[in-house]
Amino acid sequence: MIAKYWQKVGLILVIIACLFNVVIKIVSKVSIRDELEASALYVQSSQYDQEYNETK
């Protein structure tokens, strides 16, 4: 009898933990605009570095 209750309590705790994990990942997600800006800056800096190294 007690085992059934603990099994249900454990299942509820696992579900709550999974939902909490998903919500945290959604909330702390970086916006696509920030990702694109960071990628563009990286590409520009790498192109600048290549051009600088070629002129030397």
Secondary structure, DSSP 8 states (H G I E B T S, - for coil): -HHHHHHHHHHHHHHHHHHHHHHHHHHT---HHHHHHHHHHHHHHHHHHHHHHHH-
